[in-house]
Amino acid sequence: MLRVTDAAVVRDGRPILAEVSLTVRAGEHWALLGANGAGKSTLLSLLGAITHPTRGTVEVLGHRLGRVDLRELRSSVGHVNPRHDPGAPLTVHDVVLTGLTNTNDRVPRWAPTPEQNAEADRLIGLLGLGERHGARWPTLSQGERGRTLIARALMPRPRLLLLDEPATGLDVAGREQLIERLDALQQTYPQLASVLVTHHLEELPPGTTHVMLLRDGRPLASGPADEVLTGDQVSKCFDHPIRLTRTDGRWSVRANRPTVRPDGPPGR
Ligand SMILES: Nc1ncnc2c1ncn2[C@@H]1O[C@H](COP(=O)(O)OP(=O)(O)OP(=O)(O)O)[C@@H](O)[C@H]1O
């Protein structure tokens, strides 16, 4: 699905990404984790065929960037951008259909087939939005908008789904609904590969198979989630002592503070 080999990105003479190598196969669910400014979104834009690497190679769905039409390639990747704005008060159903035309608004004189309408309804149901099917974009909660955009990204049946901080700004219920739906998605499409960007380990779906930790534009660790997500490595990644636990497939973190004993100096 994706093969990145020793990629680097330089902007305004400043290295933003360096020495990034990554292979994502069908059915794998990757998370890119790192502090603010670590380079996560820049890497996601390489994977989504939005930008070219300054050095190294990026292959998306078997096509090497630089040798193919980026626009065409982009339409085969489901890229969920939380800043997407339909630009008109479209219904959930219509927003999802714009995934087929890869436009923000409806395309004049374009009409979906009955099969396309049925597919949009199925995805709306899969993302838990059945009751909001006819609701208009401005009336949707942030969580509903996010899930609508995931359904939109799935309309062209992509083999690869890219999610840029999908849980940002969601309350606990919104975040949990999102994670539940991502989980359902992974079960429904076992061959779909995904890459999710986040700062927060609590937001990782339990089906996350692989993780890359980025720090200052470089991979600190990369591989199977359980091998990469250790207290030591996550502490290095965020430059803060962190304790990590995993319960029922979900991760949670605590600052690793020294414990204070009532009868003596702080323990370790
Ligand atoms: N077009 C650009 N020109 C110059 N600098 C850029 C450009 N795009 C990104 N950067 C810088 O590159 C660094 C990495 O940015 P990026 O958005 O990839 O990080 P991130 O890990 O996604 O951060 P955040 O978690 O804050 O969203 C940042 O310091 C950012 O300011």
The ligand as an ORCA input file, in Angstrom:
! r2SCAN-3c Opt
* xyz 0 1
  N       5.206     24.577      4.412
  C       5.992     24.723      5.466
  N       6.962     25.657      5.490
  C       7.772     25.807      6.573
  N       7.669     25.052      7.686
  C       6.715     24.107      7.724
  C       5.828     23.886      6.625
  N       4.996     22.878      6.952
  C       5.342     22.491      8.211
  N       6.373     23.229      8.659
  C       7.049     23.075      9.975
  O       7.480     21.730     10.060
  C       7.347     21.231     11.389
  C       6.510     19.973     11.364
  O       5.171     20.328     11.037
  P       3.977     19.272     11.054
  O       2.719     20.036     10.855
  O       4.271     18.171     10.109
  O       4.075     18.708     12.543
  P       2.998     17.892     13.379
  O       3.763     16.811     14.082
  O       1.878     17.464     12.530
  O       2.556     19.016     14.410
  P       1.172     19.233     15.211
  O       1.061     18.080     16.127
  O       1.419     20.517     15.931
  O       0.080     19.297     14.192
  C       6.747     22.367     12.210
  O       7.789     23.012     12.886
  C       6.120     23.277     11.157
  O       6.145     24.605     11.582
*
